[in-house]
Amino acid sequence: MHPELDKTIVGSSSPNVGRSSAKKQQAVVALSTRTSSAKVVGSAAGVTRETLYNWHHQLLNHAPLKPMKKKREEAPMDQQREALLE
């Protein structure tokens, strides 16, 4: 009857396919108690894992996670030692 509800939601550019609060809560509970990957749980809910984690953060009032900064490559120990001995 509503084929658009069977589509997987990907990112914010997808059409707004309505998901009830109860469906979101069920998906978040499944994510929290999962025995399989988040991708599998998301597929079962008809959304991507990213959307699933967004719902998780929204429903549990968590701040979105910031991406980790890349660490600078450190000089090899020999170069560090030489610099300290100078």
Backbone as a ProteinNet text record, in pm:
[ID]
protein_1_A
[PRIMARY]
MHPELDKTIVGSSSPNVGRSSAKKQQAVVALSTRTSSAKVVGSAAGVTRETLYNWHHQLLNHAPLKPMKKKREEAPMDQQREALLE
[TERTIARY]
81.2	0	85.7	195.6	286.2	426.9	459.2	591.2	705	678.2	784.6	830.7	749.9	788.9	885.7	897.9	989.9	1128.6	1147.1	1276.2	1368.4	1496.5	1596.2	1626.6	1629.8	1661.3	1812.3	1864.9	2008.3	2032.3	2093.9	2130.2	2010.1	2038	1932.4	1872.4	1927.6	1874.7	1759.8	1732.9	1622.2	1490.1	1385.1	1254.5	1218.4	1143.1	1107.6	1004.7	1054.1	966.4	934.5	807.1	767.6	795	858.9	880.9	820.9	737.7	676.1	779.6	749	836.5	856	750	758	854	850.7	941.5	1085.8	1108.1	1243.3	1291.7	1204.5	1241.7	1273.3	1193.5	1219.4	1354.3	1386	1512.9	1630	1615.2	1721.3	1739.7	1630.4	1639.9	1711.2	1676.2	1741.9	1891	1925.2	2066	2139.4	2076.5	2140.5	2155.3	2066.1	2069	2106	2170.6	2194.9	2294.6	2277.3	2373.7	2437.6	2395.7	2453.3	2500.8	2549.6	2604.9	2496.2	2537.7	2444	2388.3	2466.2	2419.3	2301.9	2309.8	2201.9	2077.9	2096.5	1983.2	1919	2000.4	1947.8	1871	1924.3	1855.4	1718.8	1713.4	1586	1485.1	1535.8	1447.7	1423.7	1496.6	1479.9	1556.2	1662.4	1744.5	1891.7	1977.4	2121.3	2167.1	2287.1	2340.7	2361.5	2393.7	2413.3	2282.8	2172.1	2041.6	2006.3	2036.8	2008.5	2083.3	2211.1	2287.7	2237	2191.1	2131.7	2008.6	1923.2	1806.1	1847.3	1950.7	2002.4	2040.7	2114	2157.5	2039.4	1943.1	1826.2	1740.4	1712.2	1622.3	1684.5	1817	1884.3	1947.9	1919	1970.7	2122.4	2187.7	2333.9	2376.1	2484.9	2540.9	2602.1	2592.3	2653.2	2803.6	2857.3	3000.4	3076.1	3186.8	3271.7	3373.6	3405.5	3506.1	3640.4	3713.7	3844.4	3942.5	4028.4	4130.2	4242.1	4299.8	4411.7	4534	4603.7	4724.7	4839.9	4921.2	5039.6	5134.6	5202.8	5302	5418.3	5454.8	5564.6	5696.9	5798.6	5931.8	5975.5	6051.1	6101.4	6180.5	6187.8	6252.8	6397.3	6467.6	6607.1	6615.6	6525.8	6527.4	6488.5	6393.8	6355	6471.1	6539.5	6653	6763.7	6794.4	6897.5	6861.5	6735.1	6690.7	6706.3	6683.1	6696.1	6841.8	6928.7	7071.3	7141.4	7082.8	7149	7142.5
-119.6	0	126.2	123.9	237.9	190.3	176.4	124.8	214.7	343.3	433.8	401.4	330.9	295.1	177.4	106.1	-6.6	35	160.2	207.7	236.5	216.3	246.7	395.3	458.8	600.4	615	698.1	721.5	870.7	917.4	1057.6	1151.3	1280.4	1380.3	1417.1	1365.6	1402.4	1312.6	1207.6	1118	1184.9	1143.1	1199.1	1162.3	1247.8	1227.1	1115.4	996.1	882	876.8	890.8	898.1	769.8	782.6	670.8	711.8	627.7	661.4	656.6	724.5	725.5	584.9	506.3	368.2	285.9	304.2	231.1	271	400.8	448	388.8	389	333.5	185.5	111.2	-31.3	-54.1	28.2	15	47.4	149.3	187.2	78.8	21	-89.2	-207.4	-237.1	-346.7	-317.4	-191.1	-153.2	-173.8	-133.8	-142.4	-284.9	-373.7	-512.1	-609.7	-561.6	-641.2	-754.5	-854.4	-963.6	-967.6	-875.4	-864.4	-720.8	-692.5	-559.5	-453.1	-327.6	-215.2	-207.3	-249.7	-248.3	-344.2	-461.2	-559.2	-507.8	-448.2	-391.6	-279.2	-194.4	-85.3	-135.5	-238.4	-296.1	-351.8	-415.6	-469.5	-357.7	-239.9	-125	-42.7	-75.1	-2.3	127.6	140.2	261.7	222.7	320.1	295.3	294.2	244.8	242.8	385	477.1	616.3	675.4	649.2	697	633.4	505.5	434.1	498.5	530.5	596.6	738	807.6	940.9	930.5	831.1	810.1	778.6	698.1	661	785.6	874.9	998	1089.4	1097.5	1183.3	1131.7	1002.2	946.6	942.9	927.3	920.7	1053.3	1157.2	1292.9	1296.2	1219.5	1223.3	1327.6	1393	1485.1	1401.7	1446.2	1371.3	1359.5	1246.9	1225.6	1304.8	1361.7	1434.6	1337.3	1354.3	1265	1285.7	1177.9	1186.8	1257.2	1338.4	1405.4	1307.4	1323.5	1238.1	1280.4	1179.5	1208.7	1235.1	1330.7	1356.2	1238.8	1209.4	1103.2	1154.7	1077.7	1119	1074.9	1150.6	1116.5	985.1	906.1	781.6	808.9	709.9	725	772.6	727.8	770.3	921	975	1119.6	1195.8	1145.2	1210.7	1208.1	1096.4	1082.4	1181	1189.9	1282	1426.4	1461.3	1597.4	1628.7	1532.7	1553.9	1564.1	1492.6	1494.7	1618.8	1689.6	1812.8	1924.9
0	0	0	79.6	86	52.5	-76.1	-111.6	-65	-45.4	0.2	141.8	219.7	355.3	357.8	245.9	238.9	193.3	158.2	110.6	227.6	205.7	306.6	303.4	420.3	430.9	434.1	345.3	340.4	346.6	455	468.7	471.1	462.7	474.1	339.5	229.6	98.8	55.8	132.4	99.6	131.9	61.6	96.1	238.8	300.8	440.5	451	479.9	498	645.9	679.2	818.4	894.9	1006.2	1096.9	1230.4	1284.5	1411.5	1523.1	1629.5	1746.7	1799.7	1796.7	1846.6	1761.8	1628.2	1538.8	1565.9	1586.8	1616.8	1748.9	1848.8	1979.2	1968.9	1893.4	1875.2	1809	1709.2	1639.3	1732.4	1816.4	1909.9	2016.4	2063.8	2160.6	2095.7	1970.2	1898.7	1881.6	1857.7	1845	1976.8	2085.9	2217	2267.1	2225.3	2273.6	2162.7	2061.5	1941.6	1963.2	1880.1	1874.3	1736.6	1648.4	1515.2	1494.6	1376	1349.3	1340.8	1355.5	1344.5	1203.2	1105.9	967.2	950	1011	1003.1	1074.6	1192	1267.7	1187.1	1126.9	1045.2	924.5	860.4	744.8	784.3	900.5	948.3	973.8	1014.7	1040.8	914.7	805.7	680.5	674.1	754.1	754.7	752.9	729.2	734	878.9	900.9	1037.5	1088.5	997.9	1037.8	1092.1	1021.4	1066.9	1199.9	1213.3	1337.7	1454.5	1434.5	1540.9	1566.5	1462.3	1483.9	1572.3	1546.3	1631.4	1773.8	1786.7	1919.3	1997	1931.7	1998.7	2029.4	1938.7	1960.8	2075.8	2075.3	2176.6	2315.3	2321.1	2450.6	2490.9	2414.9	2441.7	2453.6	2368.8	2363.5	2261.9	2292	2194	2081.8	1957.8	1849.2	1870	1832.5	1847.7	1743	1784.3	1691.3	1633.6	1506.4	1449.4	1517.8	1532.3	1596.9	1504	1562.2	1483.8	1453.9	1336.1	1299.6	1380.1	1428.5	1504.2	1407.7	1445	1364.3	1379.8	1273.4	1283.5	1365.7	1463.1	1550.3	1489.5	1521.5	1473.1	1536.1	1463.4	1521.4	1649.4	1734.9	1865	1852.6	1750.1	1733.4	1711.4	1631.5	1606.1	1732.5	1808.4	1932.8	2031.5	2038.6	2130.3	2092.9	1964.3	1916.9	1949.1	1933.7	1962.8	2110.1	2196.5	2341	2382.5	2315	2350.2	2303	2209.2	2157.1	2254.6
[MASK]
++++++++++++++++++++++++++++++++++++++++++++++++++++++++++++++++++++++++++++++++++++++

